Amino acid sequence: DSILIDTLHLSANIGLDCWRRSRAQPIGLSVYLLLPNGSLNIAGLSDDVEDSVHYGDLTKAIVKFVEGYEPLALSSTVTSAAAGLTPSSIQVRVVLHLPKYILLSPHFSVEVITPSPSSIGSPDQTRIVEVRDLDLPVIIGVNPPERQMKQRVKMTLIFREILGDPSAGEGEGGVDYRHLIADITKLVELSAYLTLERFVYHIVQHACTASPLIQSVTVRAQKPSAIAFAESSGVEITRSR
């Protein structure tokens, strides 16, 4: 059984936006509560919201934490609030969408998956950070025109962290993903590649070693202009540290 709030649209100051300005920015917040089978039987029979998880109360519980938190801290705080309201849940999943957080990407999201309320802060809790549709101009390809002119490469990067993992080291702050994406952008701008395989592998290698908090990285790169009658051709690689 599940209770969910799908893409609650909010506006809040959660730090600097893509133009490095401290001001309110749009937020999409989703919460998914996985409950034991049969949990909603009572409410299903009684037709009384008091016998269920009141999603209005759930919304109020998480909205009050939004203002003033950085994205990674916000996702964890909302997870704790949702788990506290539903101690019987067997999984809490929170997804935070920030369309104005990364300048070159309209799709930045932070997802926290918690197997149960008791596992908050344990190695069983995972965080997934995704950057989609990152468009970069790159010298890439083996044909003479491709060695002279940059072409668009569309990228998706998925970072996985295990929260509370002692092997990541004590005293580590959260990963600065905005800074990491800026580093990757500079890396690409200063390089030239013959193949997408080398391009993707180079980025995966850099991203995996950027922080001990990052457990694995997936990078997908697509060339929209490579094949005349295909939307794109691409390569995807996933590697762990």
HUBELVEN-V699870 format. One record per helix or strand. SS is the DSSP state (hx for helix, st for strand). FROM is the first residue (numbers start at 1). TO is the last residue. Records with the same first field share a line. If there is no record, write none. Layout:
SS=FROM-TO, FROM-TO
This chain:
st=2-12, 16-16, 22-22, 25-34, 91-98, 102-102, 105-105, 107-114, 125-140, 151-163, 192-193, 214-223, 233-240
hx=41-46, 49-51, 55-63, 71-85, 117-119, 144-148, 166-168, 177-189, 196-208
